[in-house]
Amino acid sequence: PISKATVSVLYWLPAPLQSSIMYSDDSSDCNVPAKRPRLSGLKKGRSSNGKSPFQTKLFINNKFVDAVGGDTFATVNPATGEDICQVAEAREEDVNIAVAAARKAFESWRKTDGSKRRDLLLKLADLMEEFQEELATLETLDNGKPLAEAKAVDLQLCIKCVRYYAGFADKIMGQTLPVDGAFMSFTKVEPKGVCAAVIPWNFPLLMMIWKLAPALAAGNCIIVKPAEQTPLTSLRLAELIVAAGFPPGVVAVLPGFGPSCGGVLAKHMDVDKVGFTGSTAVGHIIMKLAAESNLKSVSLELGGKSPLVICADADIDNAVAAAQVGVFFNQGQVCTASSRIFVHESVHDEFVRKLTAATKKRVQGNPFDPDVQMGPQVSKEQFDIVYGYIKKGKAEGASCVVGGKKASAKGYFIQPTIFVDVTDDMTIAREEIFGPVMSILKFKTMDEVLKRANNSCYGLAAGIFTKDINTAFRYLDDVKAGTVWVNTYNSFDTAQPFGGFKMSGVGRELGPHVMQLYTEVKTCMIKVDEPFGHP
């Protein structure tokens, strides 16, 4: 059954959307509220925009405002293809206003005690925990991911991430340096300034938090451009940021489109750093815009075509389970998706047989149903892209043993799909699909599979299943990827750095390493009367 908090959100949806969502008839769990639910803002019985439970305006200087030009765009429920609501569309004038507010706020925010920043982040984490069901519900509504995953994965990782970086806020420090001569030398670590974050649609809230939490901990101001497909949770988080007590101007949220909002941030002369998560093609554009403007710092987390190797000695049942997580989790819309699965020829048939059987049992449908494991693709555009790759796979000679079709007459559902008889030169084995499409390829030797695994312009992640520690370490040493999993896949922790080799990105998010993206090191040297160490 869906909880009262979830039903409170659903009650205020347009009638067609309400009817598309199944929930329990248990009145003790699903009372329909007589009054507007406690959603936007923290005041009971009303929303901050006065019309709906969804905040739909731009967030600038701790206020929700219409776009200067008055433009709006629709955000769509991918499970039905119907509009949820209209959201304000930020353009260049709005970006300029947000940047100016952030620049002004930075002068005082940068000098705020680290302990104060820590406490604000901890308060934000507490509010996210209090409202986690609502945030997860909005994420499911706007993105299409199963509600069970949004609650158990996305929200838990978000809350842990904020608390993790709260711990860094009062521990950012420089070093004393042992230099020659009569000098004292030391370093100071200072915030970058005004940062921009351009966020993808596959993990809307989580990817926002990955950038926002360390940026704020280090003393930066940050302007977030959520994906136009999924703006609702970022705007709800903005309300919680106000409630937590962050000063005006420190955080802005600007829903909009790439060229007219994200691109403007990337080339803005008063933005000091831009972080982007998304496609490699757009990553090229972001880096070019930054280079052509003020040479601002750039971090990029981009695409992947990650290899998962199943060795002859692998635990096949565990490998099958991991392969499903690797490709079908989040409808395959994961940058680390193990969409190239290399299986040793001696266990290939067994692996395919067990994987096929398990995949046919996967439950796909209404993402609000607690038994559902797969929802829709995020948009009609993404549905068309994925389905186009499926057709290419069939046309180029791969054998589709599971799926390969649209899963519902309504919404953007694609069946989990498995191809065998795949060769390295096929399109589905070379290009990132970003959907629930798995390619299985045979191999004979480790020398061979390492060469083939590395034969890609990407290098985001990789995995291997083996019982031989020497084989595991050889793979760890020789595969060119930023994250390598052994006997597991898609396992994440905030303490671990994340990023890619080659065209999969620049820089590392998460872990202590991400703080380097949001800080500058200042070297200080003082002349003294005598060298240190003299009596």
JOURKA-V647918 format. One record per residue. N is the residue number from 1. RES is the residue in three letters. SS is DSSP state (alpha for helix, beta for strand, coil for the rest). OMEGA is omega as a letter, one per 20 degrees, with the letter a starting at -180 (none if undefined). Layout:
# JOURKA-V647918
n={N,N}
res={RES,RES}
ss={SS,SS}
omega={OMEGA,OMEGA}
This chain:
# JOURKA-V647918
n={1,2,3,4,5,6,7,8,9,10,11,12,13,14,15,16,17,18,19,20,21,22,23,24,25,26,27,28,29,30,31,32,33,34,35,36,37,38,39,40,41,42,43,44,45,46,47,48,49,50,51,52,53,54,55,56,57,58,59,60,61,62,63,64,65,66,67,68,69,70,71,72,73,74,75,76,77,78,79,80,81,82,83,84,85,86,87,88,89,90,91,92,93,94,95,96,97,98,99,100,101,102,103,104,105,106,107,108,109,110,111,112,113,114,115,116,117,118,119,120,121,122,123,124,125,126,127,128,129,130,131,132,133,134,135,136,137,138,139,140,141,142,143,144,145,146,147,148,149,150,151,152,153,154,155,156,157,158,159,160,161,162,163,164,165,166,167,168,169,170,171,172,173,174,175,176,177,178,179,180,181,182,183,184,185,186,187,188,189,190,191,192,193,194,195,196,197,198,199,200,201,202,203,204,205,206,207,208,209,210,211,212,213,214,215,216,217,218,219,220,221,222,223,224,225,226,227,228,229,230,231,232,233,234,235,236,237,238,239,240,241,242,243,244,245,246,247,248,249,250,251,252,253,254,255,256,257,258,259,260,261,262,263,264,265,266,267,268,269,270,271,272,273,274,275,276,277,278,279,280,281,282,283,284,285,286,287,288,289,290,291,292,293,294,295,296,297,298,299,300,301,302,303,304,305,306,307,308,309,310,311,312,313,314,315,316,317,318,319,320,321,322,323,324,325,326,327,328,329,330,331,332,333,334,335,336,337,338,339,340,341,342,343,344,345,346,347,348,349,350,351,352,353,354,355,356,357,358,359,360,361,362,363,364,365,366,367,368,369,370,371,372,373,374,375,376,377,378,379,380,381,382,383,384,385,386,387,388,389,390,391,392,393,394,395,396,397,398,399,400,401,402,403,404,405,406,407,408,409,410,411,412,413,414,415,416,417,418,419,420,421,422,423,424,425,426,427,428,429,430,431,432,433,434,435,436,437,438,439,440,441,442,443,444,445,446,447,448,449,450,451,452,453,454,455,456,457,458,459,460,461,462,463,464,465,466,467,468,469,470,471,472,473,474,475,476,477,478,479,480,481,482,483,484,485,486,487,488,489,490,491,492,493,494,495,496,497,498,499,500,501,502,503,504,505,506,507,508,509,510,511,512,513,514,515,516,517,518,519,520,521,522,523,524,525,526,527,528,529,530,531,532,533,534,535}
res={PRO,ILE,SER,LYS,ALA,THR,VAL,SER,VAL,LEU,TYR,TRP,LEU,PRO,ALA,PRO,LEU,GLN,SER,SER,ILE,MET,TYR,SER,ASP,ASP,SER,SER,ASP,CYS,ASN,VAL,PRO,ALA,LYS,ARG,PRO,ARG,LEU,SER,GLY,LEU,LYS,LYS,GLY,ARG,SER,SER,ASN,GLY,LYS,SER,PRO,PHE,GLN,THR,LYS,LEU,PHE,ILE,ASN,ASN,LYS,PHE,VAL,ASP,ALA,VAL,GLY,GLY,ASP,THR,PHE,ALA,THR,VAL,ASN,PRO,ALA,THR,GLY,GLU,ASP,ILE,CYS,GLN,VAL,ALA,GLU,ALA,ARG,GLU,GLU,ASP,VAL,ASN,ILE,ALA,VAL,ALA,ALA,ALA,ARG,LYS,ALA,PHE,GLU,SER,TRP,ARG,LYS,THR,ASP,GLY,SER,LYS,ARG,ARG,ASP,LEU,LEU,LEU,LYS,LEU,ALA,ASP,LEU,MET,GLU,GLU,PHE,GLN,GLU,GLU,LEU,ALA,THR,LEU,GLU,THR,LEU,ASP,ASN,GLY,LYS,PRO,LEU,ALA,GLU,ALA,LYS,ALA,VAL,ASP,LEU,GLN,LEU,CYS,ILE,LYS,CYS,VAL,ARG,TYR,TYR,ALA,GLY,PHE,ALA,ASP,LYS,ILE,MET,GLY,GLN,THR,LEU,PRO,VAL,ASP,GLY,ALA,PHE,MET,SER,PHE,THR,LYS,VAL,GLU,PRO,LYS,GLY,VAL,CYS,ALA,ALA,VAL,ILE,PRO,TRP,ASN,PHE,PRO,LEU,LEU,MET,MET,ILE,TRP,LYS,LEU,ALA,PRO,ALA,LEU,ALA,ALA,GLY,ASN,CYS,ILE,ILE,VAL,LYS,PRO,ALA,GLU,GLN,THR,PRO,LEU,THR,SER,LEU,ARG,LEU,ALA,GLU,LEU,ILE,VAL,ALA,ALA,GLY,PHE,PRO,PRO,GLY,VAL,VAL,ALA,VAL,LEU,PRO,GLY,PHE,GLY,PRO,SER,CYS,GLY,GLY,VAL,LEU,ALA,LYS,HIS,MET,ASP,VAL,ASP,LYS,VAL,GLY,PHE,THR,GLY,SER,THR,ALA,VAL,GLY,HIS,ILE,ILE,MET,LYS,LEU,ALA,ALA,GLU,SER,ASN,LEU,LYS,SER,VAL,SER,LEU,GLU,LEU,GLY,GLY,LYS,SER,PRO,LEU,VAL,ILE,CYS,ALA,ASP,ALA,ASP,ILE,ASP,ASN,ALA,VAL,ALA,ALA,ALA,GLN,VAL,GLY,VAL,PHE,PHE,ASN,GLN,GLY,GLN,VAL,CYS,THR,ALA,SER,SER,ARG,ILE,PHE,VAL,HIS,GLU,SER,VAL,HIS,ASP,GLU,PHE,VAL,ARG,LYS,LEU,THR,ALA,ALA,THR,LYS,LYS,ARG,VAL,GLN,GLY,ASN,PRO,PHE,ASP,PRO,ASP,VAL,GLN,MET,GLY,PRO,GLN,VAL,SER,LYS,GLU,GLN,PHE,ASP,ILE,VAL,TYR,GLY,TYR,ILE,LYS,LYS,GLY,LYS,ALA,GLU,GLY,ALA,SER,CYS,VAL,VAL,GLY,GLY,LYS,LYS,ALA,SER,ALA,LYS,GLY,TYR,PHE,ILE,GLN,PRO,THR,ILE,PHE,VAL,ASP,VAL,THR,ASP,ASP,MET,THR,ILE,ALA,ARG,GLU,GLU,ILE,PHE,GLY,PRO,VAL,MET,SER,ILE,LEU,LYS,PHE,LYS,THR,MET,ASP,GLU,VAL,LEU,LYS,ARG,ALA,ASN,ASN,SER,CYS,TYR,GLY,LEU,ALA,ALA,GLY,ILE,PHE,THR,LYS,ASP,ILE,ASN,THR,ALA,PHE,ARG,TYR,LEU,ASP,ASP,VAL,LYS,ALA,GLY,THR,VAL,TRP,VAL,ASN,THR,TYR,ASN,SER,PHE,ASP,THR,ALA,GLN,PRO,PHE,GLY,GLY,PHE,LYS,MET,SER,GLY,VAL,GLY,ARG,GLU,LEU,GLY,PRO,HIS,VAL,MET,GLN,LEU,TYR,THR,GLU,VAL,LYS,THR,CYS,MET,ILE,LYS,VAL,ASP,GLU,PRO,PHE,GLY,HIS,PRO}
ss={coil,coil,coil,alpha,alpha,alpha,alpha,alpha,alpha,alpha,alpha,coil,coil,coil,alpha,alpha,alpha,alpha,alpha,coil,coil,coil,coil,coil,coil,coil,coil,coil,coil,coil,coil,coil,coil,coil,coil,coil,coil,coil,coil,coil,coil,coil,coil,coil,coil,coil,coil,coil,coil,coil,coil,coil,coil,coil,coil,coil,coil,beta,beta,beta,coil,coil,beta,beta,beta,coil,coil,coil,coil,coil,coil,beta,beta,beta,beta,beta,beta,coil,coil,coil,coil,beta,beta,beta,beta,beta,beta,beta,coil,beta,coil,alpha,alpha,alpha,alpha,alpha,alpha,alpha,alpha,alpha,alpha,alpha,alpha,alpha,alpha,alpha,alpha,alpha,alpha,coil,coil,coil,coil,alpha,alpha,alpha,alpha,alpha,alpha,alpha,alpha,alpha,alpha,alpha,alpha,alpha,alpha,alpha,alpha,alpha,coil,alpha,alpha,alpha,alpha,alpha,alpha,alpha,alpha,alpha,alpha,alpha,alpha,coil,coil,coil,alpha,alpha,alpha,alpha,alpha,alpha,alpha,alpha,alpha,alpha,alpha,alpha,alpha,alpha,alpha,alpha,alpha,alpha,alpha,alpha,coil,coil,coil,coil,coil,coil,coil,coil,coil,beta,beta,coil,coil,coil,coil,coil,beta,beta,beta,beta,beta,beta,beta,beta,beta,coil,coil,beta,beta,beta,beta,beta,coil,coil,coil,coil,coil,alpha,alpha,alpha,alpha,alpha,alpha,alpha,alpha,alpha,alpha,alpha,alpha,alpha,alpha,coil,coil,coil,beta,beta,beta,beta,beta,coil,coil,coil,coil,coil,coil,alpha,alpha,alpha,alpha,alpha,alpha,alpha,alpha,alpha,alpha,alpha,alpha,alpha,coil,coil,coil,coil,coil,coil,beta,beta,beta,coil,coil,beta,coil,alpha,alpha,alpha,alpha,alpha,alpha,alpha,alpha,alpha,alpha,coil,coil,coil,coil,coil,beta,beta,beta,beta,beta,coil,coil,alpha,alpha,alpha,alpha,alpha,alpha,alpha,alpha,alpha,alpha,alpha,alpha,alpha,coil,coil,coil,coil,beta,beta,beta,beta,beta,coil,coil,coil,coil,coil,beta,beta,beta,beta,coil,coil,coil,coil,coil,alpha,alpha,alpha,alpha,alpha,alpha,alpha,alpha,alpha,alpha,alpha,alpha,alpha,alpha,alpha,alpha,alpha,coil,coil,coil,coil,coil,coil,coil,beta,beta,beta,beta,beta,coil,coil,coil,alpha,alpha,alpha,alpha,alpha,alpha,alpha,alpha,alpha,alpha,alpha,alpha,alpha,coil,coil,coil,beta,coil,coil,coil,coil,coil,coil,coil,coil,coil,beta,coil,coil,coil,coil,coil,alpha,alpha,alpha,alpha,alpha,alpha,alpha,alpha,alpha,alpha,alpha,alpha,alpha,alpha,alpha,alpha,coil,coil,coil,beta,beta,beta,beta,coil,coil,coil,beta,coil,coil,coil,coil,coil,coil,coil,beta,coil,coil,beta,beta,beta,beta,coil,coil,coil,coil,coil,coil,alpha,alpha,alpha,alpha,coil,coil,coil,coil,coil,coil,beta,beta,beta,beta,beta,beta,beta,coil,coil,alpha,alpha,alpha,alpha,alpha,alpha,alpha,alpha,alpha,coil,coil,coil,beta,beta,coil,beta,beta,beta,beta,beta,coil,coil,coil,alpha,alpha,alpha,alpha,alpha,alpha,alpha,alpha,alpha,alpha,coil,coil,coil,coil,beta,beta,beta,beta,coil,coil,coil,coil,coil,coil,coil,coil,coil,coil,coil,beta,coil,coil,beta,beta,coil,coil,beta,beta,coil,coil,beta,coil,coil,alpha,alpha,alpha,alpha,alpha,alpha,alpha,beta,beta,beta,beta,beta,beta,beta,beta,beta,coil,coil,coil,coil,coil,coil,coil,coil}
omega={r,a,r,a,r,a,r,r,a,a,a,r,r,a,r,r,r,a,a,a,a,r,a,r,a,a,r,a,a,r,r,a,r,a,r,a,r,a,a,a,a,r,a,r,r,r,a,r,r,a,a,r,a,r,a,a,r,r,a,r,r,r,r,a,r,r,a,a,r,a,r,r,a,r,a,r,a,r,a,a,a,r,r,a,r,a,r,a,r,r,a,a,r,r,a,r,a,r,r,r,r,r,r,a,a,a,r,a,a,a,r,r,r,r,r,r,r,a,r,r,r,r,r,r,r,r,r,r,r,a,a,a,r,r,r,r,r,r,r,a,a,a,r,a,r,a,a,r,r,r,a,a,a,a,r,r,r,a,r,a,r,a,r,a,r,r,r,a,a,r,r,a,r,a,r,a,r,a,r,r,a,a,r,a,r,r,r,r,a,r,r,a,r,a,r,r,r,a,r,a,a,r,a,a,a,a,r,a,r,a,a,a,r,r,r,r,a,r,r,r,a,r,a,r,r,r,a,r,a,a,a,a,r,r,r,r,r,r,r,r,r,a,r,r,r,a,r,r,a,r,r,r,a,r,a,a,a,a,a,r,r,r,r,r,a,a,a,a,a,r,a,a,r,r,a,r,a,a,r,r,r,r,r,a,r,a,r,r,r,a,a,r,a,a,r,r,a,r,a,r,a,a,r,r,a,r,r,a,r,a,a,a,a,r,a,a,r,r,r,r,a,r,r,r,a,a,a,r,r,r,a,a,a,a,a,a,a,a,r,r,r,a,r,a,a,a,a,a,r,a,a,a,a,r,r,a,a,a,r,r,a,a,a,r,a,a,r,r,a,a,a,r,a,r,a,r,a,a,r,r,a,r,a,r,a,a,r,r,r,r,r,r,r,a,a,r,r,a,r,a,r,r,r,a,r,a,a,r,a,a,a,a,r,r,r,a,r,r,r,a,a,r,a,a,r,a,a,r,a,a,r,a,a,r,a,a,a,r,r,a,r,r,a,a,r,r,a,a,r,r,a,r,a,a,a,r,a,r,a,a,r,r,r,r,a,r,a,a,r,r,a,a,r,r,r,a,a,a,a,a,a,r,r,r,r,r,r,r,a,r,a,r,a,a,a,r,a,r,a,r,r,a,r,r,r,r,a,r,r,a,r,a,a,a,r,r,a,r,r,r,r,r,a,a,a,r,r,a,a,r,r,r,r,r,none}
